[in-house]
Amino acid sequence: AGCGGRPYELRGTAYDPILPAPEIGGLQKDGTPFRLADLPAKVKLVFFGYTFCPDVCPLTLTNMRAVYDKLTPEQRRQVAVIFVSADPERDTPERLQIYVDAFNPAFQGVHVPLD
């Protein structure tokens, strides 16, 4: 429930035609390579944040978990929740593993190293 006992309403923007996402590449939370292009048939919910974030990042991931938990098993197979670190110096793949798994082990944490 949202404020005042009313159901929480998610808001977004529908794009027609669908705009392709730019490529994101890095390391997944388990250290294996990640490319957004490797998930062509999935709906991608991408969030940029960092593990030391005190409020917005955990709240957003909690909201994503709530949405994901409402999906059927078939719908879950069609969705990828991706948390891309905006703090690659501190957010190692190992730290992302712990952080993202606390919300849902099915979510993907991505470390994009500095070039």
The first five atom37 places (N, CA, C, CB, O) and aatype in JSON, in Angstrom:
{
  "aatype": [0, 7, 4, 7, 7, 1, 14, 18, 6, 10, 1, 7, 16, 0, 18, 3, 14, 9, 10, 14, 0, 14, 6, 9, 7, 7, 10, 5, 11, 3, 7, 16, 14, 13, 1, 10, 0, 3, 10, 14, 0, 11, 19, 11, 10, 19, 13, 13, 7, 18, 16, 13, 4, 14, 3, 19, 4, 14, 10, 16, 10, 16, 2, 12, 1, 0, 19, 18, 3, 11, 10, 16, 14, 6, 5, 1, 1, 5, 19, 0, 19, 9, 13, 19, 15, 0, 3, 14, 6, 1, 3, 16, 14, 6, 1, 10, 5, 9, 18, 19, 3, 0, 13, 2, 14, 0, 13, 5, 7, 19, 8, 19, 14, 10, 3],
  "atom_mask": [
    [1, 1, 1, 1, 1],
    [1, 1, 1, 0, 1],
    [1, 1, 1, 1, 1],
    [1, 1, 1, 0, 1],
    [1, 1, 1, 0, 1],
    [1, 1, 1, 1, 1],
    [1, 1, 1, 1, 1],
    [1, 1, 1, 1, 1],
    [1, 1, 1, 1, 1],
    [1, 1, 1, 1, 1],
    [1, 1, 1, 1, 1],
    [1, 1, 1, 0, 1],
    [1, 1, 1, 1, 1],
    [1, 1, 1, 1, 1],
    [1, 1, 1, 1, 1],
    [1, 1, 1, 1, 1],
    [1, 1, 1, 1, 1],
    [1, 1, 1, 1, 1],
    [1, 1, 1, 1, 1],
    [1, 1, 1, 1, 1],
    [1, 1, 1, 1, 1],
    [1, 1, 1, 1, 1],
    [1, 1, 1, 1, 1],
    [1, 1, 1, 1, 1],
    [1, 1, 1, 0, 1],
    [1, 1, 1, 0, 1],
    [1, 1, 1, 1, 1],
    [1, 1, 1, 1, 1],
    [1, 1, 1, 1, 1],
    [1, 1, 1, 1, 1],
    [1, 1, 1, 0, 1],
    [1, 1, 1, 1, 1],
    [1, 1, 1, 1, 1],
    [1, 1, 1, 1, 1],
    [1, 1, 1, 1, 1],
    [1, 1, 1, 1, 1],
    [1, 1, 1, 1, 1],
    [1, 1, 1, 1, 1],
    [1, 1, 1, 1, 1],
    [1, 1, 1, 1, 1],
    [1, 1, 1, 1, 1],
    [1, 1, 1, 1, 1],
    [1, 1, 1, 1, 1],
    [1, 1, 1, 1, 1],
    [1, 1, 1, 1, 1],
    [1, 1, 1, 1, 1],
    [1, 1, 1, 1, 1],
    [1, 1, 1, 1, 1],
    [1, 1, 1, 0, 1],
    [1, 1, 1, 1, 1],
    [1, 1, 1, 1, 1],
    [1, 1, 1, 1, 1],
    [1, 1, 1, 1, 1],
    [1, 1, 1, 1, 1],
    [1, 1, 1, 1, 1],
    [1, 1, 1, 1, 1],
    [1, 1, 1, 1, 1],
    [1, 1, 1, 1, 1],
    [1, 1, 1, 1, 1],
    [1, 1, 1, 1, 1],
    [1, 1, 1, 1, 1],
    [1, 1, 1, 1, 1],
    [1, 1, 1, 1, 1],
    [1, 1, 1, 1, 1],
    [1, 1, 1, 1, 1],
    [1, 1, 1, 1, 1],
    [1, 1, 1, 1, 1],
    [1, 1, 1, 1, 1],
    [1, 1, 1, 1, 1],
    [1, 1, 1, 1, 1],
    [1, 1, 1, 1, 1],
    [1, 1, 1, 1, 1],
    [1, 1, 1, 1, 1],
    [1, 1, 1, 1, 1],
    [1, 1, 1, 1, 1],
    [1, 1, 1, 1, 1],
    [1, 1, 1, 1, 1],
    [1, 1, 1, 1, 1],
    [1, 1, 1, 1, 1],
    [1, 1, 1, 1, 1],
    [1, 1, 1, 1, 1],
    [1, 1, 1, 1, 1],
    [1, 1, 1, 1, 1],
    [1, 1, 1, 1, 1],
    [1, 1, 1, 1, 1],
    [1, 1, 1, 1, 1],
    [1, 1, 1, 1, 1],
    [1, 1, 1, 1, 1],
    [1, 1, 1, 1, 1],
    [1, 1, 1, 1, 1],
    [1, 1, 1, 1, 1],
    [1, 1, 1, 1, 1],
    [1, 1, 1, 1, 1],
    [1, 1, 1, 1, 1],
    [1, 1, 1, 1, 1],
    [1, 1, 1, 1, 1],
    [1, 1, 1, 1, 1],
    [1, 1, 1, 1, 1],
    [1, 1, 1, 1, 1],
    [1, 1, 1, 1, 1],
    [1, 1, 1, 1, 1],
    [1, 1, 1, 1, 1],
    [1, 1, 1, 1, 1],
    [1, 1, 1, 1, 1],
    [1, 1, 1, 1, 1],
    [1, 1, 1, 1, 1],
    [1, 1, 1, 1, 1],
    [1, 1, 1, 1, 1],
    [1, 1, 1, 0, 1],
    [1, 1, 1, 1, 1],
    [1, 1, 1, 1, 1],
    [1, 1, 1, 1, 1],
    [1, 1, 1, 1, 1],
    [1, 1, 1, 1, 1],
    [1, 1, 1, 1, 1]
  ],
  "atom_positions": [
    [[0.83, -1.17, 0.0], [0.0, 0.0, 0.0], [0.88, 1.24, 0.0], [-0.95, -0.01, 1.2], [1.99, 1.23, 0.54]],
    [[0.39, 2.27, -0.59], [1.1, 3.54, -0.64], [0.67, 4.43, 0.5], [0.0, 0.0, 0.0], [0.18, 3.94, 1.52]],
    [[0.84, 5.72, 0.35], [0.48, 6.69, 1.38], [-1.02, 6.68, 1.62], [0.93, 8.1, 1.0], [-1.79, 6.55, 0.67]],
    [[-1.42, 6.81, 2.83], [-2.84, 6.87, 3.17], [-3.59, 5.58, 2.92], [0.0, 0.0, 0.0], [-4.82, 5.59, 2.82]],
    [[-2.87, 4.46, 2.82], [-3.53, 3.17, 2.62], [-3.96, 2.9, 1.18], [0.0, 0.0, 0.0], [-4.49, 1.84, 0.88]],
    [[-3.73, 3.87, 0.28], [-4.08, 3.66, -1.12], [-3.04, 2.76, -1.78], [-4.18, 5.02, -1.88], [-1.87, 2.79, -1.39]],
    [[-3.45, 1.96, -2.77], [-2.49, 1.11, -3.46], [-1.42, 1.95, -4.15], [-3.2, 0.2, -4.49], [-1.7, 3.04, -4.66]],
    [[-0.2, 1.44, -4.17], [0.9, 2.13, -4.83], [0.68, 2.04, -6.33], [2.27, 1.53, -4.42], [0.4, 0.96, -6.86]],
    [[0.82, 3.16, -7.02], [0.63, 3.19, -8.46], [1.97, 3.46, -9.14], [-0.41, 4.25, -8.86], [2.6, 4.5, -8.9]],
    [[2.4, 2.54, -9.98], [3.65, 2.73, -10.72], [3.37, 3.62, -11.92], [4.26, 1.37, -11.16], [2.32, 3.52, -12.56]],
    [[4.31, 4.46, -12.22], [4.17, 5.37, -13.36], [5.33, 5.15, -14.31], [4.1, 6.86, -12.89], [6.42, 4.77, -13.9]],
    [[5.08, 5.4, -15.57], [6.13, 5.24, -16.56], [5.7, 5.89, -17.86], [0.0, 0.0, 0.0], [4.65, 6.52, -17.95]],
    [[6.53, 5.72, -18.85], [6.26, 6.28, -20.17], [6.29, 5.15, -21.19], [7.28, 7.39, -20.53], [7.25, 4.39, -21.26]],
    [[5.24, 5.07, -21.97], [5.21, 4.09, -23.06], [5.82, 4.74, -24.3], [3.74, 3.6, -23.34], [5.46, 5.86, -24.66]],
    [[6.73, 4.04, -24.94], [7.37, 4.54, -26.15], [6.88, 3.74, -27.34], [8.91, 4.47, -26.04], [6.98, 2.52, -27.37]],
    [[6.35, 4.45, -28.33], [5.85, 3.81, -29.54], [6.29, 4.65, -30.73], [4.3, 3.63, -29.5], [5.73, 5.72, -30.95]],
    [[7.26, 4.2, -31.48], [7.87, 2.88, -31.45], [8.86, 2.75, -30.28], [8.57, 2.59, -32.77], [9.31, 3.74, -29.71]],
    [[9.17, 1.52, -29.96], [10.11, 1.23, -28.88], [11.5, 1.72, -29.3], [10.14, -0.29, -28.54], [11.96, 1.45, -30.4]],
    [[12.14, 2.45, -28.4], [13.49, 2.95, -28.66], [14.52, 1.93, -28.2], [13.71, 4.31, -27.97], [14.42, 1.44, -27.07]],
    [[15.51, 1.61, -29.04], [16.53, 0.66, -28.6], [17.42, 1.28, -27.52], [17.39, 0.19, -29.79], [17.75, 2.46, -27.58]],
    [[17.78, 0.49, -26.55], [18.65, 0.96, -25.48], [20.09, 0.95, -25.97], [18.51, 0.08, -24.2], [20.49, 0.07, -26.73]],
    [[20.89, 1.94, -25.54], [22.31, 1.89, -25.9], [22.97, 0.71, -25.19], [23.02, 3.22, -25.53], [22.5, 0.25, -24.15]],
    [[24.06, 0.23, -25.75], [24.76, -0.92, -25.17], [25.34, -0.58, -23.8], [25.87, -1.39, -26.12], [25.87, 0.51, -23.58]],
    [[25.22, -1.52, -22.91], [25.85, -1.46, -21.59], [26.67, -2.74, -21.47], [24.79, -1.32, -20.41], [26.15, -3.84, -21.69]],
    [[27.92, -2.59, -21.13], [28.77, -3.75, -20.96], [29.56, -3.63, -19.67], [0.0, 0.0, 0.0], [29.88, -2.52, -19.23]],
    [[29.88, -4.74, -19.07], [30.65, -4.74, -17.85], [30.77, -6.14, -17.3], [0.0, 0.0, 0.0], [30.77, -7.11, -18.06]],
    [[30.86, -6.24, -15.99], [30.93, -7.54, -15.32], [29.7, -7.72, -14.47], [32.22, -7.65, -14.46], [29.27, -6.81, -13.77]],
    [[29.13, -8.92, -14.53], [28.0, -9.23, -13.67], [28.48, -9.4, -12.24], [27.28, -10.51, -14.17], [29.68, -9.46, -11.97]],
    [[27.53, -9.49, -11.33], [27.85, -9.6, -9.91], [28.7, -10.82, -9.6], [26.58, -9.64, -9.1], [29.39, -10.85, -8.58]],
    [[28.66, -11.85, -10.47], [29.49, -13.05, -10.24], [30.82, -12.98, -10.98], [28.73, -14.3, -10.66], [31.58, -13.95, -10.98]],
    [[31.12, -11.81, -11.62], [32.38, -11.63, -12.3], [32.38, -12.03, -13.77], [0.0, 0.0, 0.0], [33.39, -11.83, -14.45]],
    [[31.29, -12.59, -14.28], [31.21, -12.97, -15.69], [30.84, -11.74, -16.53], [30.18, -14.11, -15.89], [30.23, -10.8, -16.02]],
    [[31.19, -11.76, -17.82], [30.88, -10.61, -18.69], [29.37, -10.38, -18.81], [31.49, -10.82, -20.07], [28.57, -11.32, -18.8]],
    [[29.02, -9.1, -18.94], [27.62, -8.71, -19.13], [27.54, -7.8, -20.34], [27.04, -8.01, -17.87], [28.36, -6.89, -20.5]],
    [[26.55, -8.05, -21.19], [26.21, -7.15, -22.3], [24.7, -7.08, -22.37], [26.82, -7.65, -23.65], [24.02, -8.11, -22.39]],
    [[24.18, -5.88, -22.42], [22.74, -5.7, -22.52], [22.2, -6.39, -23.78], [22.38, -4.22, -22.54], [21.08, -6.9, -23.78]],
    [[23.0, -6.4, -24.84], [22.59, -7.03, -26.1], [22.38, -8.53, -25.96], [23.62, -6.76, -27.17], [21.74, -9.14, -26.81]],
    [[22.92, -9.14, -24.89], [22.73, -10.58, -24.69], [21.34, -10.92, -24.14], [23.79, -11.1, -23.74], [21.02, -12.09, -23.94]],
    [[20.52, -9.9, -23.9], [19.17, -10.11, -23.39], [18.14, -9.55, -24.37], [19.01, -9.44, -22.0], [17.26, -8.79, -23.95]],
    [[18.2, -9.91, -25.65], [17.35, -9.25, -26.64], [15.85, -9.49, -26.47], [17.75, -9.69, -27.99], [15.05, -8.62, -26.81]],
    [[15.47, -10.64, -25.96], [14.05, -10.96, -25.89], [13.42, -10.6, -24.54], [13.86, -12.43, -26.15], [12.26, -10.93, -24.29]],
    [[14.17, -9.93, -23.68], [13.65, -9.62, -22.34], [13.29, -8.15, -22.21], [14.68, -9.99, -21.28], [13.88, -7.28, -22.85]],
    [[12.31, -7.91, -21.38], [12.03, -6.54, -20.95], [13.09, -6.22, -19.91], [10.55, -6.38, -20.36], [13.28, -6.97, -18.96]],
    [[13.79, -5.11, -20.1], [14.9, -4.76, -19.23], [14.52, -3.59, -18.33], [16.15, -4.42, -20.05], [14.16, -2.51, -18.82]],
    [[14.6, -3.79, -17.03], [14.38, -2.73, -16.05], [15.77, -2.35, -15.53], [13.41, -3.18, -14.87], [16.34, -3.06, -14.7]],
    [[16.31, -1.24, -16.02], [17.68, -0.84, -15.72], [17.66, 0.32, -14.73], [18.45, -0.46, -17.01], [16.93, 1.3, -14.9]],
    [[18.49, 0.2, -13.71], [18.61, 1.24, -12.69], [20.08, 1.5, -12.44], [17.89, 0.83, -11.37], [20.86, 0.57, -12.26]],
    [[20.47, 2.77, -12.44], [21.84, 3.17, -12.15], [21.89, 3.67, -10.72], [22.35, 4.27, -13.15], [21.11, 4.53, -10.33]],
    [[22.81, 3.14, -9.94], [22.93, 3.54, -8.54], [24.25, 3.07, -7.98], [0.0, 0.0, 0.0], [25.18, 2.75, -8.73]],
    [[24.34, 3.03, -6.66], [25.56, 2.57, -6.02], [25.22, 1.96, -4.66], [26.58, 3.72, -5.86], [24.22, 2.32, -4.04]],
    [[26.06, 1.04, -4.23], [25.74, 0.27, -3.03], [25.85, 1.07, -1.74], [26.64, -0.93, -2.94], [25.3, 0.67, -0.72]],
    [[26.55, 2.2, -1.77], [26.66, 3.03, -0.58], [25.53, 4.07, -0.51], [28.02, 3.73, -0.55], [25.52, 4.9, 0.39]],
    [[24.62, 4.03, -1.44], [23.48, 4.95, -1.5], [22.61, 4.74, -0.25], [22.64, 4.73, -2.81], [22.21, 3.61, 0.03]],
    [[22.31, 5.8, 0.49], [21.59, 5.63, 1.74], [20.07, 5.45, 1.61], [21.85, 6.78, 2.61], [19.45, 4.89, 2.52]],
    [[19.45, 5.91, 0.52], [18.0, 5.87, 0.5], [17.37, 5.57, -0.86], [17.48, 7.16, 0.99], [16.58, 4.63, -0.96]],
    [[17.69, 6.32, -1.9], [17.02, 6.16, -3.19], [17.27, 4.78, -3.8], [17.48, 7.24, -4.16], [16.34, 4.14, -4.28]],
    [[18.52, 4.33, -3.77], [18.84, 3.03, -4.39], [18.13, 1.87, -3.7], [20.35, 2.81, -4.35], [17.52, 1.04, -4.38]],
    [[18.2, 1.77, -2.37], [17.49, 0.65, -1.74], [15.97, 0.74, -1.93], [17.82, 0.6, -0.26], [15.3, -0.28, -2.07]],
    [[15.44, 1.96, -1.92], [13.99, 2.12, -2.12], [13.6, 1.69, -3.53], [13.56, 3.59, -1.87], [12.6, 1.0, -3.71]],
    [[14.38, 2.08, -4.51], [14.08, 1.71, -5.89], [14.17, 0.2, -6.09], [15.03, 2.42, -6.85], [13.31, -0.39, -6.72]],
    [[15.22, -0.43, -5.54], [15.34, -1.88, -5.67], [14.23, -2.6, -4.91], [16.7, -2.33, -5.16], [13.77, -3.66, -5.34]],
    [[13.79, -2.05, -3.8], [12.66, -2.63, -3.07], [11.39, -2.54, -3.92], [12.46, -1.91, -1.71], [10.61, -3.49, -3.97]],
    [[11.19, -1.41, -4.58], [10.03, -1.26, -5.46], [10.11, -2.23, -6.64], [9.92, 0.18, -5.98], [9.11, -2.83, -7.03]],
    [[11.31, -2.38, -7.21], [11.48, -3.34, -8.31], [11.19, -4.76, -7.85], [12.9, -3.25, -8.89], [10.6, -5.56, -8.58]],
    [[11.62, -5.08, -6.62], [11.33, -6.41, -6.07], [9.83, -6.61, -5.92], [12.04, -6.62, -4.71], [9.31, -7.68, -6.23]],
    [[9.11, -5.58, -5.45], [7.67, -5.69, -5.28], [6.97, -5.93, -6.62], [7.11, -4.42, -4.61], [6.04, -6.74, -6.7]],
    [[7.41, -5.24, -7.65], [6.83, -5.45, -8.99], [7.17, -6.85, -9.48], [7.36, -4.38, -9.99], [6.29, -7.56, -9.97]],
    [[8.42, -7.25, -9.36], [8.88, -8.56, -9.81], [8.11, -9.68, -9.1], [10.39, -8.72, -9.58], [7.72, -10.66, -9.72]],
    [[7.89, -9.51, -7.8], [7.19, -10.54, -7.02], [5.74, -10.71, -7.44], [7.25, -10.19, -5.55], [5.15, -11.76, -7.2]],
    [[5.16, -9.69, -8.06], [3.76, -9.78, -8.52], [3.63, -10.48, -9.87], [3.16, -8.4, -8.62], [2.53, -10.82, -10.29]],
    [[4.76, -10.7, -10.55], [4.73, -11.35, -11.86], [4.56, -12.85, -11.71], [6.01, -11.04, -12.64], [4.94, -13.45, -10.7]],
    [[3.98, -13.45, -12.72], [3.88, -14.92, -12.76], [5.27, -15.48, -13.1], [2.8, -15.41, -13.8], [6.11, -14.74, -13.6]],
    [[5.51, -16.76, -12.84], [6.8, -17.34, -13.23], [7.12, -17.14, -14.71], [6.81, -18.84, -12.91], [8.28, -16.88, -15.06]],
    [[6.13, -17.25, -15.58], [6.36, -17.04, -17.02], [6.76, -15.6, -17.3], [5.09, -17.41, -17.83], [7.66, -15.35, -18.09]],
    [[6.11, -14.64, -16.66], [6.46, -13.23, -16.85], [7.86, -12.94, -16.32], [5.43, -12.33, -16.15], [8.6, -12.16, -16.91]],
    [[8.23, -13.56, -15.2], [9.57, -13.35, -14.63], [10.66, -13.8, -15.6], [9.71, -14.11, -13.31], [11.72, -13.18, -15.66]],
    [[10.41, -14.86, -16.35], [11.39, -15.35, -17.32], [11.59, -14.35, -18.46], [10.95, -16.7, -17.88], [12.6, -14.41, -19.17]],
    [[10.65, -13.44, -18.63], [10.72, -12.47, -19.72], [11.25, -11.11, -19.28], [9.35, -12.3, -20.32], [11.31, -10.18, -20.08]],
    [[11.65, -10.98, -18.0], [12.09, -9.7, -17.44], [13.5, -9.84, -16.87], [11.1, -9.21, -16.35], [13.84, -10.85, -16.25]],
    [[14.3, -8.81, -17.07], [15.63, -8.73, -16.45], [15.7, -7.44, -15.66], [16.78, -8.8, -17.52], [15.52, -6.35, -16.22]],
    [[15.96, -7.53, -14.36], [16.16, -6.37, -13.51], [17.67, -6.19, -13.38], [15.46, -6.53, -12.09], [18.38, -7.08, -12.9]],
    [[18.16, -5.03, -13.81], [19.6, -4.8, -13.91], [19.99, -3.55, -13.12], [20.03, -4.66, -15.39], [19.5, -2.45, -13.4]],
    [[20.85, -3.73, -12.14], [21.38, -2.63, -11.32], [22.8, -2.35, -11.79], [21.34, -2.99, -9.77], [23.7, -3.17, -11.59]],
    [[23.01, -1.2, -12.43], [24.33, -0.82, -12.94], [24.97, 0.14, -11.95], [24.22, -0.17, -14.36], [24.41, 1.18, -11.62]],
    [[26.15, -0.22, -11.48], [26.83, 0.62, -10.5], [27.34, 1.91, -11.13], [27.98, -0.14, -9.87], [27.95, 1.89, -12.2]],
    [[27.08, 3.01, -10.46], [27.61, 4.32, -10.85], [28.86, 4.65, -10.03], [26.53, 5.42, -10.66], [29.38, 5.76, -10.12]],
    [[29.34, 3.68, -9.24], [30.52, 3.87, -8.39], [31.44, 2.66, -8.54], [30.11, 4.07, -6.89], [31.6, 1.87, -7.61]],
    [[32.06, 2.52, -9.73], [32.85, 1.3, -9.98], [34.1, 1.18, -9.12], [33.25, 1.26, -11.41], [34.63, 0.08, -8.99]],
    [[34.57, 2.27, -8.54], [35.75, 2.16, -7.69], [35.46, 1.4, -6.4], [36.29, 3.54, -7.35], [36.29, 0.61, -5.94]],
    [[34.28, 1.62, -5.82], [33.93, 0.92, -4.57], [33.03, -0.29, -4.8], [33.23, 1.88, -3.63], [33.1, -1.26, -4.04]],
    [[32.2, -0.25, -5.83], [31.26, -1.35, -6.08], [31.92, -2.42, -6.93], [29.99, -0.83, -6.77], [31.73, -2.46, -8.15]],
    [[32.67, -3.28, -6.29], [33.28, -4.41, -6.99], [32.19, -5.43, -7.35], [34.4, -5.06, -6.12], [31.1, -5.38, -6.78]],
    [[32.48, -6.34, -8.27], [31.49, -7.38, -8.56], [31.09, -8.16, -7.29], [32.05, -8.35, -9.6], [29.93, -8.54, -7.14]],
    [[32.04, -8.38, -6.38], [31.73, -9.12, -5.15], [30.77, -8.32, -4.26], [33.03, -9.43, -4.37], [29.84, -8.89, -3.69]],
    [[30.99, -7.02, -4.15], [30.1, -6.18, -3.34], [28.71, -6.11, -3.98], [30.69, -4.76, -3.19], [27.7, -6.14, -3.28]],
    [[28.67, -6.02, -5.32], [27.38, -6.02, -6.01], [26.62, -7.33, -5.77], [27.58, -5.8, -7.52], [25.4, -7.33, -5.62]],
    [[27.35, -8.44, -5.73], [26.74, -9.75, -5.48], [25.96, -9.72, -4.17], [27.82, -10.86, -5.45], [24.8, -10.13, -4.12]],
    [[26.61, -9.25, -3.13], [25.98, -9.2, -1.8], [24.8, -8.23, -1.79], [27.0, -8.79, -0.73], [23.72, -8.55, -1.29]],
    [[25.01, -7.05, -2.35], [24.0, -5.99, -2.31], [22.74, -6.38, -3.1], [24.58, -4.69, -2.86], [21.63, -6.33, -2.56]],
    [[22.92, -6.75, -4.36], [21.78, -7.05, -5.22], [21.04, -8.3, -4.73], [22.23, -7.23, -6.67], [19.81, -8.35, -4.75]],
    [[21.79, -9.32, -4.3], [21.15, -10.55, -3.82], [20.28, -10.3, -2.59], [22.21, -11.59, -3.5], [19.34, -11.05, -2.35]],
    [[20.59, -9.26, -1.81], [19.76, -8.95, -0.64], [18.35, -8.54, -1.06], [20.41, -7.83, 0.19], [17.41, -8.7, -0.28]],
    [[18.21, -8.03, -2.27], [16.88, -7.64, -2.77], [16.23, -8.8, -3.52], [16.99, -6.42, -3.68], [15.05, -9.09, -3.31]],
    [[17.0, -9.45, -4.39], [16.5, -10.61, -5.1], [17.67, -11.22, -5.88], [15.32, -10.23, -6.06], [18.27, -10.54, -6.71]],
    [[18.0, -12.48, -5.64], [19.11, -13.11, -6.35], [18.91, -13.18, -7.87], [19.32, -14.5, -5.83], [19.88, -13.37, -8.6]],
    [[17.68, -13.02, -8.34], [17.43, -13.03, -9.79], [17.84, -11.71, -10.44], [15.96, -13.31, -10.06], [18.0, -11.66, -11.66]],
    [[18.01, -10.65, -9.66], [18.42, -9.37, -10.19], [19.9, -9.42, -10.57], [18.15, -8.23, -9.16], [20.68, -10.15, -9.95]],
    [[20.28, -8.66, -11.58], [21.65, -8.65, -12.03], [22.33, -7.35, -11.61], [21.71, -8.83, -13.56], [21.82, -6.25, -11.83]],
    [[23.49, -7.5, -10.99], [24.32, -6.34, -10.66], [25.42, -6.24, -11.7], [0.0, 0.0, 0.0], [26.05, -7.24, -12.03]],
    [[25.66, -5.03, -12.22], [26.67, -4.86, -13.27], [27.69, -3.83, -12.83], [26.0, -4.43, -14.61], [27.36, -2.7, -12.46]],
    [[28.95, -4.25, -12.89], [30.1, -3.37, -12.6], [30.69, -2.96, -13.93], [31.18, -4.1, -11.69], [31.13, -3.8, -14.72]],
    [[30.7, -1.65, -14.19], [31.29, -1.12, -15.41], [32.61, -0.48, -15.03], [30.34, -0.1, -16.13], [32.62, 0.61, -14.47]],
    [[33.74, -1.15, -15.34], [35.03, -0.61, -14.92], [35.32, 0.74, -15.58], [36.15, -1.6, -15.25], [34.86, 1.02, -16.69]],
    [[36.09, 1.56, -14.88], [36.53, 2.82, -15.46], [37.55, 2.54, -16.53], [37.12, 3.76, -14.38], [38.41, 1.67, -16.36]],
    [[37.47, 3.25, -17.63], [38.45, 3.06, -18.72], [39.65, 3.94, -18.52], [37.82, 3.35, -20.09], [40.58, 3.91, -19.33]]
  ]
}
